[in-house]
Amino acid sequence: MKRLMLMVVLLFAVVATACEKIDDLLTFYINEDETFTIESGFPLGAVIPATPFTVTTNSEETFKNNKTRAELVKDVSLNRLELTIVEPEGQNFDFLKRIELYISSENQPEVRIAYLEEVPAGTTVLKLKSTNAKLDEYIKSDRYTIRTEAELAKPVTQDITIKADMRFKVTADPL
């Protein structure tokens, strides 16, 4: 009986390891970086929309390069989103209280993808928290739009340009 139980446990471990390795082979990442601007002139405490930006995906080519097709993609999620101030030089994120990013596409509703409820003082790079929203249809489309909503902690006296580095984790079915 103990021997049978040991064999079942070993078989389960082998199957679990094999499935994990297969998932690793069918998982890849799509990196996108874009810039947007927070314009000056909004009052303290205002919730401001930053200039939305549209990303052309070229997803068919990306899927092909990763030996898959759009119809085989089963799971896409935001794996990482970092914001870095590009201009003006020397600026930090002290002007922000909180920030949220949303994604939308022509045939899909707008969905919140990342946020930071409290922006730490003195930082020049923000690592936002992913909502783990299911993003398959957005990444499969020809283009999607990213919209930013931010609450100000301090008045913005000049336009601030921010670079968004996004990484999407993509997993495809083997068949």
N, C-alpha and C positions, 0 to 999 in steps of 0.2 A: 504494500500500500504506500509506504514512504517512497519507494522507488518510483512508482507511478506518479505520485505527487511531484517529485523532483523533476521528472521528465516533462510534465505539463508546465511547470514553472520555467524550465529551460526553453521549451518550445515557445512559450509566450514571450520570453525575453528576446529570442532570435527574431520572431515575427515583428515585435515592436521596434527593434533596432533596424531591421530591413525597411520597414515603413518610413522610419525617420530619415534614413539615407535616401530613399526614393523622393520624399518631400524636398530634401535638400537639393537633389538634382533638378527638381521641377520648380525651384524657387529662384528668382532673380530680382534685381532692383532697378528701378528707373529713377535717375537723378534729374531734377529740374532746378534751375535757378533763374529767378526773375527779380526785377526791382519795382518798387512802388514808392509813392511820395505821400508824406503827411504834410499837408499845406499849413502855412502859418495863418494866424488870425482867428483861431477858434478860442472861445473863452475857457477858463479853468473849469474842470468838471464835465465839460461837454463830451458826449459820445460822438466821435467823428468817423465818417467813412473815409478811408484812404482811397486813392485812385485804384479802381479794380484793374487787373491785368488778365489778358487772355493768353493761354498757353496752347500752341499748336502741338499736338501729341506725336504725330508720326508713329502711332502705336503699331500699325501693321508691320512696319519695318523693324521696330524694336522687338515685337513678338517673333518675327522671322529670325532675327539675329540670335534669339534665345531658344530657337528650335521649337516654337509653338505657334498657335494661331489664336485669334481673339475668342473664338468659340470654345477653346479649351481652357481659357483663363477662368479660374474658379474663385479666386480670392485676391483682392487688392486692398491694401490699407496703407495709411500714412505711417511710415516707419520713423521718420525724423523730420523736424522742421526747425531750422535755426534762422534767426533774424540778425543781421549785422548792419550797423549804420555805415553808409558809404559817404554821405555828405550831410552836413558840414564836418570837416575833419575835427576831431577832438570831442565831438558830441557823444553823450551817453544816453541811455534810455530813462533817465530820471524824469523826463516829461510825461511818461506813461504811468498810469495807475494799473490798467489791465488791457489785454488785447485778445481778439478772437479772429480766426480766419475761417472763411466759408468757401465752398466749392459749388459751382453750378455748371450745367451744360444745357445745350439746346433742348434736349428731351428729358432732362432729369431735374428734380427740384433742388433748391439750395440746401446744403447740409453743412453744419459746423464741423470742421476737421481738426482744428487745433486751438488751444487757448493758453493763457497764463493769467490767473486771477490776481496775482500780486507780483508786480515787476520789481525785482531786487534793485536797490540803489547802487549807482556807480558802474553798472555793467554796460558793456558795448556789444555783447552778444547775448541774445535770448534764446533759450531752448524751450520751445513750446511743448505742451503736453498734447498728445494725439487723443482724439475722441474714439479712435479705432472704428470709425465709420466704414461701412462697406463701400468701396469706391470703384468697383469693377466697371460699371457702365460709364463713369466719367473718364477713366483712363482709356477705355476702348473707343471713345468718341474721337472725332477729328480734332476737337478743341474743347477746352473747358476754361472757366473764368474763376479766378480767385479774388474774393472781396475781403477787405480787412475792416474791422470795426475796433476802435480803440477809445478808451476813456483817458482823458488828460489829467495828470496830477499837477502840471505846471503849464503856463501859457507857452505856446510855440511862437517864437518871434521870427523864425525863418523856416523855409521849407526844409524838410528832412527827407533824404533819400535812403531807403532801406532795401537791402538785398535779402531775398528769401531763398534759402537753400532747402529744397524739399527732396525727400527720398521716399519712394513708394515701394513697398514689398509686394511682389507679384508671385502667386503660386498658380500653376496650371495643372490640369489633369493629364495623365500620360497618354490617353487615347483620344 
